[in-house]
Amino acid sequence: MVSAGKLKLPSVSIRKSKDVPRQGTAPQAVEGEAWSSGPAPQASTTALGSIQGGIASAKEFGPVRPERPAVRLRRLAGVASWALVLVLAGVATAIVGLFRVFGDSPAWFTPAFITCGVIGMLLAMMAFATLRFKGVPWMFMAASTITLFAAFVMLRA
């Protein structure tokens, strides 16, 4: 074993290095390097041929109009209330339908009942996805209500 006094370790110095760049300075490009940061080559002069041309042509059409507000809160509250009524009625229908599935039911009942419920849920989700548009969510909610009525009719049969 080597004693600690005779072990030669490389010395570490905490002095300033001359060739390490400072934190706030950017590295300088070397001539002939492939990734040099010199002036960018000029692209073709067509607007579609370069990014600069596309930006310049976009500026010619004037300022960009601000986007409409995303969602009216009154519309969101209306669709959410309607969806709550559909969910409560759908849960009650699903519980009764579950007893029909495990009990006496025709062969067509189970796939038709499940398909009706899945389509109704998708239509309700689409109503929330289209809240930005004026009448579209109400059409989706009406269609979802129709599928709930179809499930009621299937339970009566």
RAUR-V729698 format. One record per residue. PSI is psi in whole degrees, 0 to 359 (999 if undefined). Layout:
psi: [PSI | PSI]
This chain:
psi: [149 | 134 | 159 | 333 | 333 | 357 | 127 | 112 | 147 | 139 | 146 | 131 | 142 | 71 | 163 | 136 | 148 | 334 | 4 | 128 | 151 | 165 | 324 | 356 | 146 | 149 | 145 | 143 | 144 | 137 | 136 | 356 | 147 | 328 | 37 | 153 | 39 | 187 | 139 | 143 | 144 | 134 | 179 | 164 | 358 | 148 | 327 | 345 | 346 | 160 | 318 | 321 | 323 | 321 | 319 | 320 | 331 | 327 | 335 | 337 | 359 | 182 | 153 | 131 | 143 | 149 | 147 | 155 | 143 | 307 | 136 | 131 | 330 | 319 | 319 | 317 | 322 | 314 | 322 | 322 | 316 | 319 | 324 | 317 | 318 | 321 | 314 | 316 | 325 | 323 | 317 | 318 | 321 | 323 | 315 | 320 | 327 | 320 | 326 | 323 | 316 | 348 | 220 | 119 | 151 | 165 | 331 | 344 | 311 | 307 | 325 | 319 | 316 | 317 | 319 | 317 | 319 | 318 | 320 | 319 | 319 | 320 | 321 | 322 | 322 | 330 | 319 | 328 | 337 | 28 | 338 | 336 | 154 | 302 | 351 | 317 | 325 | 326 | 319 | 320 | 323 | 318 | 324 | 324 | 322 | 321 | 328 | 318 | 325 | 323 | 322 | 317 | 321 | 326 | 331 | 332 | 999]
